[in-house]
Amino acid sequence: MLSDPLAATFARFIGAIEAEMRAVVNATAQPARFNTMLNYHLGFADEQGQPTHAPAGKRIRPVLTLLCCEACGGDWRVALPAAAAIELLHNFSLIHDDIEDRDEMRRGRPTVWKLWGEAQAINAGDAMFALAHLALLRCAEAGAASAQVVRMFHVFDETCLQLTVGQHLDLSFESRSDVSADEYLAMIGGKTAALIAAACRIGALCANAAEAHAEALETFGRGLGLAFQLQDDILGIWGDPASTGKHSSDLAHRKKTLPVLFAAERDPAVRDRYFGDPRPLTAEEIELLRTRIEHAGGRSHAEKMAEQAYAQAISALHALPPSNARESLAQLARELLNRSA
Amino acid sequence: MLSDPLAATFARFIGAIEAEMRAVVNATAQPARFNTMLNYHLGFADEQGQPTHAPAGKRIRPVLTLLCCEACGGDWRVALPAAAAIELLHNFSLIHDDIEDRDEMRRGRPTVWKLWGEAQAINAGDAMFALAHLALLRCAEAGAASAQVVRMFHVFDETCLQLTVGQHLDLSFESRSDVSADEYLAMIGGKTAALIAAACRIGALCANAAEAHAEALETFGRGLGLAFQLQDDILGIWGDPASTGKHSSDLAHRKKTLPVLFAAERDPAVRDRYFGDPRPLTAEEIELLRTRIEHAGGRSHAEKMAEQAYAQAISALHALPPSNARESLAQLARELLNRSA
């Protein structure tokens, strides 16, 4: 739950972001079922293609793009095409991740591949990837200079590549028993933090910001993304299932997250049971592992890393002149990470 | 086999195209296995990542880009990044098509998904998609004005979207028994002709061509693509297996190509046996179907359509001033389609 001021910011932006996304997705005539898959995944349609308003995530990335544009003195409206592009890119990666990870549900609904099969879902993801690029091209129509659009494409496609490198590492980790804590940090840098950093930098580019400001906002986004992922990892082991919405601990799924990897490097018992023994973990063993991971310093290390990433994010904001938007960015970071200050 | 003059043209271009592709693919540090998958699919590496020169297709699309640039008075070297982008985009779609169609072999080697699994292959295709875009951005470094690069991105990403629409239709056809000949033509328009048309238009844009010339070359590419696909369909039923390289007739796989669909609309016996009866077709039945399809006009209709598409392609070239490059384009079309004139 966001505080009232931030909720108001989101309310101000989200209608316009979603209108822009719909405009891109529905700009060309498409076969009905093809169009339905795209709108379904985005939460705009049910599986028959009828309009609906299904849960579609918090749209944090495109809101960051708009706030970063404002924080650099720009009008958030000129950043709408870029914001839509970022959110479409995020959704492309979700469609494919769901296939790759065999996830059957997303946001309480069956995933695209579960409903329409893998082949169609791979292709629908590819379509979303193309649409993300077409969305970014609309910046030119919204008044951005061509040179500025080319700069945005550089950031956008370098980020796409980083996403795939991150996902490659994540998929590789599943079959490996020797993943290091450093490799894990490289993976989430690509898979999670790169896109959030790009959302921020591109927002700055929309405002024709000075490079120092664009870089500061990219650093803010990267720190926020890392801190958010690390917090998610900590909650996945020690969080209250009722409030995280997860049915079971990440430990039961043998997820290789920072606390576990850090502990496995220090406590052979953690390493052997988690990586060396394929039998399913009992509830009792999960409890024992949780304790050992904590004793080996896995929790405090992850907390320290999250703390550092958060501090870097907040500190980067100081490079920008004070503004309501800058304050909203800091506030958003605080609230996403449940910080009191 | 190409004639000597065309073989010389290909020899002149292909080394430079492949050098540009390698430069893009290997521009950033990547995990070894990730980089191997990309280079393996492109024919540059074996599955251990060792350099090799495996069959990698004829590279017709990027050669078209360079010839179209020349035909509009440009230096083919400035079109190299765009040519590499087109070939990388084509290869992205092949990686995903192989997964979607469950094809285990491509150009005599196991497909990426067969070697590294589906999840990694989906992701490698996504990486190739991002790299295709990064390749196109190198046009700016090769001297293209930003406005020109933005125009190329429009063509490029509209084409990506058309590819996915074409593939969606193709996948949908598999489970349908009521595909019309018109729907088939729409499908190959997206799946095959759109990218060849784009390869030609983008070549023209690299030369800063007048819109009339760019449009003429796009029309040339679309006609060539359609004619080529239709000829492939005809050979898939009536061709000599020894020279087509196909192990068995398209009929055995119940492929829905134009000759069959046209005949099925006219001969209920074709329709019922092909679509209504799931039992595998015997060699005798295939022979009988082949004859009935021909009698119902399926072959002559497809030949007529291919003929028309070819004539449109050749006729479009007349909008351009005479040049060696224009003659090479006409010659390439003739030879690809085995025309004597």
Chai-1 contact restraints between the chains, C-beta under 6 A:
chainA,res_idxA,chainB,res_idxB,connection_type,confidence,min_distance_angstrom,max_distance_angstrom,comment,restraint_id
A,P31,B,H168,contact,1.0,0.0,6.0,A-B,restraint_1
A,F34,B,H168,contact,1.0,0.0,6.0,A-B,restraint_2
A,H96,B,I122,contact,1.0,0.0,6.0,A-B,restraint_3
A,E100,B,A119,contact,1.0,0.0,6.0,A-B,restraint_4
A,E100,B,I122,contact,1.0,0.0,6.0,A-B,restraint_5
A,A119,B,E100,contact,1.0,0.0,6.0,A-B,restraint_6
A,A119,B,L171,contact,1.0,0.0,6.0,A-B,restraint_7
A,Q120,B,L171,contact,1.0,0.0,6.0,A-B,restraint_8
A,I122,B,H96,contact,1.0,0.0,6.0,A-B,restraint_9
A,I122,B,E100,contact,1.0,0.0,6.0,A-B,restraint_10
A,I122,B,I122,contact,1.0,0.0,6.0,A-B,restraint_11
A,N123,B,T164,contact,1.0,0.0,6.0,A-B,restraint_12
A,N123,B,Q167,contact,1.0,0.0,6.0,A-B,restraint_13
A,N123,B,H168,contact,1.0,0.0,6.0,A-B,restraint_14
A,D126,B,T164,contact,1.0,0.0,6.0,A-B,restraint_15
A,A127,B,T164,contact,1.0,0.0,6.0,A-B,restraint_16
A,F129,B,F129,contact,1.0,0.0,6.0,A-B,restraint_17
A,A130,B,D157,contact,1.0,0.0,6.0,A-B,restraint_18
A,A130,B,C160,contact,1.0,0.0,6.0,A-B,restraint_19
A,A130,B,L161,contact,1.0,0.0,6.0,A-B,restraint_20
A,H133,B,D157,contact,1.0,0.0,6.0,A-B,restraint_21
A,L134,B,D157,contact,1.0,0.0,6.0,A-B,restraint_22
A,L137,B,F153,contact,1.0,0.0,6.0,A-B,restraint_23
A,L137,B,H154,contact,1.0,0.0,6.0,A-B,restraint_24
A,A140,B,V150,contact,1.0,0.0,6.0,A-B,restraint_25
A,S146,B,S146,contact,1.0,0.0,6.0,A-B,restraint_26
A,S146,B,A147,contact,1.0,0.0,6.0,A-B,restraint_27
A,S146,B,V150,contact,1.0,0.0,6.0,A-B,restraint_28
A,A147,B,S146,contact,1.0,0.0,6.0,A-B,restraint_29
A,V149,B,V150,contact,1.0,0.0,6.0,A-B,restraint_30
A,V150,B,A140,contact,1.0,0.0,6.0,A-B,restraint_31
A,V150,B,S146,contact,1.0,0.0,6.0,A-B,restraint_32
A,V150,B,V149,contact,1.0,0.0,6.0,A-B,restraint_33
A,F153,B,L137,contact,1.0,0.0,6.0,A-B,restraint_34
A,H154,B,L137,contact,1.0,0.0,6.0,A-B,restraint_35
A,D157,B,A130,contact,1.0,0.0,6.0,A-B,restraint_36
A,D157,B,H133,contact,1.0,0.0,6.0,A-B,restraint_37
A,D157,B,L134,contact,1.0,0.0,6.0,A-B,restraint_38
A,C160,B,A130,contact,1.0,0.0,6.0,A-B,restraint_39
A,L161,B,A130,contact,1.0,0.0,6.0,A-B,restraint_40
A,T164,B,N123,contact,1.0,0.0,6.0,A-B,restraint_41
A,T164,B,D126,contact,1.0,0.0,6.0,A-B,restraint_42
A,T164,B,A127,contact,1.0,0.0,6.0,A-B,restraint_43
A,Q167,B,N123,contact,1.0,0.0,6.0,A-B,restraint_44
A,H168,B,P31,contact,1.0,0.0,6.0,A-B,restraint_45
A,H168,B,F34,contact,1.0,0.0,6.0,A-B,restraint_46
A,H168,B,N123,contact,1.0,0.0,6.0,A-B,restraint_47
A,L171,B,A119,contact,1.0,0.0,6.0,A-B,restraint_48
A,L171,B,Q120,contact,1.0,0.0,6.0,A-B,restraint_49
